[in-house]
Amino acid sequence: MNDLIMEIETIGCTVSCLYPMKKYTWLRVGGLADLVVQPNNSSEFLELLNLLSSSNVPWVVLGEGSNTIVYDKGISGVVISTKKLKKIEIIDETKVLAESGAILGTILNKTIKAGLTGFEFAAGIPGTVGGGIFMNAGANDGEIKDVVDTVWIWLRGEEIALSRSEIKFEYRKSHLPEGSVITKAIFKLEQGNSSESVRSVKNYMTKRNLTQPIKMSNTGSIFKNPPQIAAGQLIEELGLKGFGIGGAKFSDLHANFIVNSGNATARDVLELIETAKREALLQRGIKLETEVRVIGNENN
């Protein structure tokens, strides 16, 4: 591992050893990662991906950690953090080029100031371009697929551009090639009215503030909405709203959010998830599917 660290530092990346992932993720749970590595720019990012893919060390890419649960036993190998890859550039008047680590809310603010419309749906969505495209993030009657023009991915040593028509987006899925990593994207927007966009965003945020536990550590929505019923409504009807295990519980404000009261473990959170899955299937015959990503070394 020491030789690998030296090679990573030669590229120019920042390396943190035995990093507590509860400091990284929004839910504030998770054990230690062997290494958290931050490339400073896109060229370092690509070089790092090539290096790690040719090594025997496991690795995973992580943005803001807003939609991620890390196991209590932490993560073996390398976590590649895209937090420094935040460049956003408006090109061709209505198109926005953004690196994978760019925060969706920052893109929204920048495009509104430029008089562009179409990204308002992202108001309040935590996370980055990479995570947003990977899971086809959405809210406020819109999804990221609605504005994607081109996505660049790293795959087996090459950076490849995919047009919107080549990506088979579905609800909370992108179906990108297995093993690929999103490096940047272009979003196609329209000329709009900044005042109207600001008004729409304020309305979205007012609703979100009233209906979601934004002041507590959480991962956003835990479950995808099944076809029959909204996941939050289902969990509430199952009698699990406010139900807790250890330091984690389903929010009293919105049942499709799990919040950390301050001392939750990943095991607490995952047991809550399994409880809801079991009860949904038992009581209603509905199979709940998680929206959050779970990574790391599984608990025994």
MOKA-V242448 format. One record per residue. RES is the residue in three letters. OMEGA is omega in whole degrees, 0 to 359 (none if undefined). NEAR is the number of other C-alpha atoms within 10 Angstrom. D_LAST is the distance of its C-alpha to the last C-alpha in Angstrom with 1 decimal. Layout:
res=RES omega=OMEGA near=NEAR d_last=D_LAST
res=RES omega=OMEGA near=NEAR d_last=D_LAST
This chain:
res=MET omega=181 near=10 d_last=25.1
res=ASN omega=178 near=7 d_last=28.2
res=ASP omega=179 near=8 d_last=30.5
res=LEU omega=178 near=13 d_last=28.7
res=ILE omega=179 near=18 d_last=29.0
res=MET omega=179 near=12 d_last=32.7
res=GLU omega=179 near=15 d_last=33.2
res=ILE omega=180 near=21 d_last=31.5
res=GLU omega=177 near=15 d_last=33.8
res=THR omega=176 near=10 d_last=36.7
res=ILE omega=180 near=17 d_last=36.3
res=GLY omega=183 near=17 d_last=36.6
res=CYS omega=174 near=21 d_last=33.2
res=THR omega=183 near=15 d_last=31.8
res=VAL omega=174 near=19 d_last=28.6
res=SER omega=182 near=16 d_last=26.3
res=CYS omega=178 near=13 d_last=23.8
res=LEU omega=184 near=15 d_last=20.4
res=TYR omega=179 near=18 d_last=21.2
res=PRO omega=185 near=21 d_last=19.4
res=MET omega=175 near=24 d_last=18.7
res=LYS omega=175 near=21 d_last=19.1
res=LYS omega=185 near=14 d_last=22.7
res=TYR omega=186 near=20 d_last=22.9
res=THR omega=181 near=22 d_last=21.6
res=TRP omega=181 near=23 d_last=23.8
res=LEU omega=177 near=30 d_last=21.1
res=ARG omega=172 near=27 d_last=20.5
res=VAL omega=176 near=28 d_last=16.7
res=GLY omega=180 near=27 d_last=14.4
res=GLY omega=185 near=22 d_last=13.7
res=LEU omega=170 near=21 d_last=16.0
res=ALA omega=178 near=22 d_last=17.4
res=ASP omega=179 near=18 d_last=18.9
res=LEU omega=166 near=21 d_last=22.1
res=VAL omega=186 near=26 d_last=23.7
res=VAL omega=180 near=22 d_last=27.0
res=GLN omega=170 near=22 d_last=29.9
res=PRO omega=184 near=25 d_last=32.8
res=ASN omega=181 near=18 d_last=36.0
res=ASN omega=186 near=16 d_last=37.7
res=SER omega=180 near=18 d_last=37.4
res=SER omega=175 near=11 d_last=38.7
res=GLU omega=179 near=16 d_last=36.0
res=PHE omega=181 near=23 d_last=33.4
res=LEU omega=179 near=17 d_last=34.6
res=GLU omega=179 near=17 d_last=35.0
res=LEU omega=179 near=21 d_last=31.5
res=LEU omega=179 near=22 d_last=30.1
res=ASN omega=180 near=16 d_last=32.3
res=LEU omega=184 near=15 d_last=31.1
res=LEU omega=180 near=19 d_last=27.4
res=SER omega=179 near=16 d_last=27.9
res=SER omega=179 near=10 d_last=29.7
res=SER omega=177 near=10 d_last=27.1
res=ASN omega=184 near=8 d_last=23.9
res=VAL omega=177 near=12 d_last=21.9
res=PRO omega=180 near=12 d_last=19.7
res=TRP omega=179 near=19 d_last=21.1
res=VAL omega=179 near=17 d_last=21.1
res=VAL omega=182 near=17 d_last=24.1
res=LEU omega=178 near=22 d_last=23.9
res=GLY omega=181 near=26 d_last=26.9
res=GLU omega=182 near=20 d_last=27.0
res=GLY omega=185 near=25 d_last=23.3
res=SER omega=184 near=23 d_last=24.9
res=ASN omega=189 near=24 d_last=23.1
res=THR omega=172 near=26 d_last=19.6
res=ILE omega=177 near=27 d_last=16.3
res=VAL omega=179 near=28 d_last=14.2
res=TYR omega=180 near=24 d_last=10.5
res=ASP omega=179 near=21 d_last=10.1
res=LYS omega=173 near=17 d_last=9.1
res=GLY omega=185 near=24 d_last=12.4
res=ILE omega=175 near=27 d_last=14.2
res=SER omega=178 near=17 d_last=15.1
res=GLY omega=191 near=18 d_last=18.8
res=VAL omega=167 near=21 d_last=21.4
res=VAL omega=176 near=24 d_last=21.7
res=ILE omega=180 near=22 d_last=25.3
res=SER omega=179 near=22 d_last=26.7
res=THR omega=187 near=25 d_last=29.8
res=LYS omega=179 near=18 d_last=31.0
res=LYS omega=183 near=16 d_last=34.2
res=LEU omega=192 near=23 d_last=35.1
res=LYS omega=183 near=21 d_last=37.1
res=LYS omega=177 near=16 d_last=40.5
res=ILE omega=182 near=21 d_last=42.3
res=GLU omega=176 near=15 d_last=45.8
res=ILE omega=182 near=17 d_last=48.1
res=ILE omega=176 near=12 d_last=50.0
res=ASP omega=174 near=9 d_last=52.7
res=GLU omega=184 near=13 d_last=53.3
res=THR omega=181 near=17 d_last=50.6
res=LYS omega=182 near=19 d_last=47.7
res=VAL omega=176 near=22 d_last=44.9
res=LEU omega=183 near=21 d_last=43.1
res=ALA omega=176 near=25 d_last=39.8
res=GLU omega=188 near=24 d_last=37.1
res=SER omega=181 near=30 d_last=33.5
res=GLY omega=179 near=25 d_last=32.6
res=ALA omega=182 near=25 d_last=35.5
res=ILE omega=184 near=25 d_last=34.7
res=LEU omega=179 near=24 d_last=35.9
res=GLY omega=178 near=20 d_last=37.6
res=THR omega=176 near=14 d_last=39.5
res=ILE omega=179 near=24 d_last=40.8
res=LEU omega=182 near=22 d_last=41.9
res=ASN omega=182 near=17 d_last=43.9
res=LYS omega=182 near=15 d_last=45.5
res=THR omega=177 near=27 d_last=46.6
res=ILE omega=179 near=22 d_last=48.1
res=LYS omega=180 near=14 d_last=50.1
res=ALA omega=178 near=16 d_last=51.3
res=GLY omega=180 near=17 d_last=52.5
res=LEU omega=179 near=25 d_last=50.0
res=THR omega=179 near=22 d_last=48.4
res=GLY omega=182 near=20 d_last=45.5
res=PHE omega=184 near=25 d_last=42.5
res=GLU omega=180 near=25 d_last=42.8
res=PHE omega=184 near=22 d_last=40.0
res=ALA omega=181 near=25 d_last=37.6
res=ALA omega=177 near=22 d_last=38.6
res=GLY omega=178 near=19 d_last=35.6
res=ILE omega=177 near=19 d_last=33.0
res=PRO omega=174 near=19 d_last=30.7
res=GLY omega=191 near=23 d_last=29.7
res=THR omega=177 near=29 d_last=31.4
res=VAL omega=182 near=27 d_last=33.4
res=GLY omega=180 near=28 d_last=30.6
res=GLY omega=181 near=26 d_last=28.1
res=GLY omega=179 near=25 d_last=30.9
res=ILE omega=181 near=24 d_last=32.2
res=PHE omega=183 near=18 d_last=28.9
res=MET omega=183 near=23 d_last=28.1
res=ASN omega=182 near=22 d_last=31.8
res=ALA omega=180 near=25 d_last=31.6
res=GLY omega=176 near=19 d_last=34.1
res=ALA omega=173 near=14 d_last=35.7
res=ASN omega=177 near=17 d_last=39.2
res=ASP omega=177 near=8 d_last=40.2
res=GLY omega=177 near=16 d_last=39.5
res=GLU omega=183 near=22 d_last=36.9
res=ILE omega=178 near=23 d_last=36.7
res=LYS omega=183 near=23 d_last=37.9
res=ASP omega=184 near=17 d_last=41.2
res=VAL omega=180 near=18 d_last=42.1
res=VAL omega=175 near=21 d_last=40.5
res=ASP omega=181 near=18 d_last=43.2
res=THR omega=176 near=19 d_last=41.5
res=VAL omega=174 near=25 d_last=38.0
res=TRP omega=176 near=20 d_last=37.5
res=ILE omega=168 near=22 d_last=34.4
res=TRP omega=179 near=20 d_last=33.4
res=LEU omega=178 near=17 d_last=32.6
res=ARG omega=173 near=14 d_last=32.5
res=GLY omega=180 near=14 d_last=34.7
res=GLU omega=172 near=13 d_last=37.1
res=GLU omega=188 near=16 d_last=37.7
res=ILE omega=176 near=14 d_last=38.8
res=ALA omega=177 near=16 d_last=40.6
res=LEU omega=176 near=15 d_last=39.9
res=SER omega=180 near=13 d_last=42.3
res=ARG omega=183 near=17 d_last=41.4
res=SER omega=181 near=10 d_last=42.6
res=GLU omega=182 near=11 d_last=40.2
res=ILE omega=183 near=16 d_last=37.1
res=LYS omega=180 near=11 d_last=36.1
res=PHE omega=170 near=20 d_last=34.8
res=GLU omega=177 near=12 d_last=33.5
res=TYR omega=179 near=13 d_last=32.2
res=ARG omega=177 near=19 d_last=29.3
res=LYS omega=177 near=16 d_last=29.3
res=SER omega=180 near=17 d_last=31.2
res=HIS omega=174 near=13 d_last=30.5
res=LEU omega=183 near=19 d_last=31.1
res=PRO omega=180 near=11 d_last=30.7
res=GLU omega=180 near=7 d_last=27.2
res=GLY omega=181 near=10 d_last=26.5
res=SER omega=179 near=16 d_last=29.3
res=VAL omega=178 near=22 d_last=29.4
res=ILE omega=181 near=23 d_last=31.9
res=THR omega=178 near=23 d_last=34.2
res=LYS omega=181 near=26 d_last=37.0
res=ALA omega=171 near=24 d_last=38.8
res=ILE omega=176 near=23 d_last=42.2
res=PHE omega=180 near=23 d_last=42.7
res=LYS omega=181 near=21 d_last=46.0
res=LEU omega=180 near=19 d_last=47.4
res=GLU omega=173 near=15 d_last=50.9
res=GLN omega=183 near=14 d_last=53.6
res=GLY omega=180 near=16 d_last=53.3
res=ASN omega=184 near=14 d_last=54.4
res=SER omega=181 near=16 d_last=52.5
res=SER omega=178 near=12 d_last=53.5
res=GLU omega=179 near=13 d_last=52.3
res=SER omega=179 near=22 d_last=49.0
res=VAL omega=180 near=16 d_last=48.6
res=ARG omega=179 near=12 d_last=49.5
res=SER omega=181 near=16 d_last=46.9
res=VAL omega=178 near=22 d_last=44.2
res=LYS omega=178 near=14 d_last=45.2
res=ASN omega=178 near=13 d_last=45.1
res=TYR omega=184 near=18 d_last=41.6
res=MET omega=177 near=16 d_last=40.3
res=THR omega=179 near=12 d_last=42.1
res=LYS omega=181 near=12 d_last=40.4
res=ARG omega=181 near=16 d_last=36.9
res=ASN omega=181 near=13 d_last=37.5
res=LEU omega=189 near=11 d_last=38.5
res=THR omega=182 near=13 d_last=35.7
res=GLN omega=185 near=19 d_last=32.6
res=PRO omega=187 near=19 d_last=30.7
res=ILE omega=182 near=16 d_last=31.7
res=LYS omega=179 near=8 d_last=31.9
res=MET omega=178 near=15 d_last=28.2
res=SER omega=180 near=20 d_last=25.2
res=ASN omega=181 near=27 d_last=24.0
res=THR omega=190 near=25 d_last=23.2
res=GLY omega=182 near=23 d_last=26.2
res=SER omega=180 near=19 d_last=26.0
res=ILE omega=184 near=23 d_last=22.6
res=PHE omega=169 near=20 d_last=23.9
res=LYS omega=177 near=17 d_last=26.7
res=ASN omega=174 near=20 d_last=29.7
res=PRO omega=183 near=13 d_last=30.0
res=PRO omega=189 near=8 d_last=33.6
res=GLN omega=192 near=8 d_last=34.4
res=ILE omega=175 near=11 d_last=33.7
res=ALA omega=184 near=13 d_last=32.4
res=ALA omega=180 near=24 d_last=28.7
res=GLY omega=179 near=23 d_last=29.5
res=GLN omega=179 near=14 d_last=32.2
res=LEU omega=181 near=22 d_last=30.0
res=ILE omega=178 near=25 d_last=27.2
res=GLU omega=180 near=18 d_last=30.1
res=GLU omega=177 near=14 d_last=31.7
res=LEU omega=179 near=14 d_last=28.5
res=GLY omega=184 near=12 d_last=28.9
res=LEU omega=178 near=21 d_last=25.8
res=LYS omega=183 near=22 d_last=27.9
res=GLY omega=180 near=18 d_last=27.1
res=PHE omega=183 near=16 d_last=24.2
res=GLY omega=171 near=20 d_last=21.4
res=ILE omega=183 near=16 d_last=18.0
res=GLY omega=181 near=15 d_last=17.7
res=GLY omega=181 near=16 d_last=19.5
res=ALA omega=176 near=27 d_last=19.5
res=LYS omega=171 near=23 d_last=21.9
res=PHE omega=186 near=27 d_last=24.0
res=SER omega=173 near=23 d_last=27.1
res=ASP omega=183 near=18 d_last=30.2
res=LEU omega=181 near=15 d_last=32.2
res=HIS omega=190 near=21 d_last=30.5
res=ALA omega=178 near=27 d_last=27.9
res=ASN omega=175 near=27 d_last=26.4
res=PHE omega=170 near=26 d_last=25.3
res=ILE omega=182 near=29 d_last=22.3
res=VAL omega=179 near=29 d_last=23.4
res=ASN omega=181 near=26 d_last=21.9
res=SER omega=176 near=16 d_last=24.0
res=GLY omega=182 near=13 d_last=23.2
res=ASN omega=181 near=11 d_last=20.0
res=ALA omega=171 near=20 d_last=17.5
res=THR omega=176 near=23 d_last=14.0
res=ALA omega=179 near=26 d_last=12.4
res=ARG omega=178 near=22 d_last=10.2
res=ASP omega=183 near=19 d_last=13.7
res=VAL omega=183 near=25 d_last=15.2
res=LEU omega=176 near=17 d_last=12.9
res=GLU omega=175 near=15 d_last=13.2
res=LEU omega=180 near=21 d_last=16.9
res=ILE omega=180 near=20 d_last=17.1
res=GLU omega=177 near=13 d_last=15.7
res=THR omega=180 near=13 d_last=18.1
res=ALA omega=178 near=23 d_last=20.9
res=LYS omega=183 near=19 d_last=20.3
res=ARG omega=182 near=16 d_last=20.2
res=GLU omega=178 near=18 d_last=23.3
res=ALA omega=180 near=19 d_last=25.2
res=LEU omega=183 near=12 d_last=24.9
res=LEU omega=186 near=11 d_last=25.7
res=GLN omega=187 near=10 d_last=28.5
res=ARG omega=182 near=12 d_last=30.0
res=GLY omega=181 near=11 d_last=28.8
res=ILE omega=179 near=17 d_last=27.7
res=LYS omega=180 near=14 d_last=24.8
res=LEU omega=179 near=22 d_last=23.6
res=GLU omega=183 near=14 d_last=22.5
res=THR omega=174 near=15 d_last=20.9
res=GLU omega=182 near=19 d_last=23.1
res=VAL omega=178 near=17 d_last=20.7
res=ARG omega=178 near=14 d_last=18.8
res=VAL omega=184 near=15 d_last=15.1
res=ILE omega=175 near=15 d_last=14.5
res=GLY omega=183 near=21 d_last=12.4
res=ASN omega=183 near=16 d_last=9.1
res=GLU omega=177 near=14 d_last=6.5
res=ASN omega=176 near=10 d_last=3.8
res=ASN omega=none near=4 d_last=0.0
